[in-house]
Amino acid sequence: MLWARGLVDHPACGVGRGYRYFIPGGQGMPAKDRLALTALRRRAIKSAELKACISKNMDKLPDDSPALKSFSTIHSQYGTFRGERLREQVATSYQQWFESIARVPPDGRALALFQDLSAAYVIGKQLPRLPQAEGTGRDPGRIAEQYMLNCL
């Protein structure tokens, strides 16, 4: 968001397993693996329920939709996403996203990001809720909506 608005020079994002907070003297909680859902411009917790949700979502998308291609790629490779391969999937999806926005001149990046997130929001509004593990972020279009509203 800051990069698209011209407030910072280089974009960055975390590709790890999520945030981990430690209480001194306490037991650390294991981090959850996250998978990038490229069509929705968000990450989700990798679980068996997510795979079923992706499968269900594929039935609701039109055959010529780029989102269908994205979901079918994730669904077919779901079993291979572990450890380093999982972080690579997240990094690759964000890299491709940043490169698509970087092709736009700097003055138009905020608008291009807004349009891209608007498309992700529209796709997300058509899909059923994500698994319980997502907590309050179960609405597929919610993350894109929040980012979209802060773009301009």
N, C-alpha and C positions, 0 to 999 in steps of 0.2 A: 504494500500500500504506500509506504513512504517513498520507495523507489519510483513507483509509477507517478507520484506527485512531484518528483524531482527534489525531494528533501534529503535523500541520501544517494550516494553514487553507485552502490553495488547492492543488489538484492541478496537476501540470505534467508534460510529457513532451517529448522531442525529436522534431521532425518533419523533421529534415534528412536528408542522404544517409548518415549514419553517422558514426562517429568517425574523425578524421584526426589522426595524430600526425606531427610533423615532427622530424627529426633535424637539428640545425644543420649547414649546409653540405651536406646530402644532398638527394636528389630526393624530393619529396612523392609519395605514392601517390594515385592518383585514388580518390575515394570511390565506393562502390557505391550505386546507387539501391535503395531499399527500398520495398516495397509492404505495406500493412496487410492481413493476413488476419483480418478481423473475427471470423469464426466461431471462429477458433483463439486469438484475443486475443494476436496476435503479429505481428511484421513479418518479411518474407522478402526476400531479394535478388531483384530483378526480373531475369528471364532468360527465354530461350525454353523452357528446361527447366521453369521454374516454371509457365508457361502450360500446358504439356503435363500437368504434375502436377495442376494445378487441374482440367483437363478430365477426367483420370482419376478424380479425387476426386469429381467431380459424379456419376459413375456409381454410386458406392458409397453415396450418401446417399439416404434416403427422399424421396419426392416432396413430402411436406408439411413437410419440415425447413426451419427458418429458415437453417440453414447452407447448404443447397442454393441458396436465394435469394441469399445473400451471395456464394457462389462463382460463380453464374451472372452476377451483376452485374459482378464483377471480370473474369470471362472475356470478357464482351461488350464491356467498355470497355478491355480490356488495352492495345490499341494507342494509346489516347489518354493513357495515363499516362507523361508525360515532364515533366521540369523542375518548374515551378510546379504543374502539375496533379497530379503525383505527391505532392508535399508537401501539397497540398490534400486529396488522398484520405486520407493518413495522419492529418492534423489532423481531418478530418471524422469519421473512424471513432473516433478517441480522444474527440472531443467528445461524440459520441452515447453512447459507453460511459460517460464520466464523468457525463453527464446522467442516464442510467438509474440509476446508483448514487446520485447526489445526490438523487433523488426519495425515497430511503429516509431515515428519521430518522437523525441522526448516530450514535446508539447502536447501530443495526443495520447500519451500512454495512460493517463488517468481515465480518459473516455474509453479507450480500448479495453482496459481492465474492467470498467463498469459494464461494457457490453458483454464481455466474456463471462463475468459473474452473473449477469442477468440471464444469459443462456443456461448456466448451471442451475440457477434458481428455478427457471421454468421447468427444466428436466426434473429437478428434485420435487417440485410440487405435484408432479404426475405420479410419483412413486409412493409405495407404502412405507410406513415407518421402519427405521432400522432396528436391530435387536436391542433388547433391554440393557445390554452392557454399555451402550452409548449414553445411558442416563438421560439427562435433560436435552441432549443433542440428537434425539432420535428422528426428528423431522429432517429428511434428506436435503431439503433446500434451505434450511435455517442458517447454516454457516455462510453459504453464498449470499444470502439476503443481508446478513449483518455486514459482511465485507462490502457488498455492493453499495449499501447505503452510506458507507464511509469513504467511497472512492473519490467523489467529486467535491 
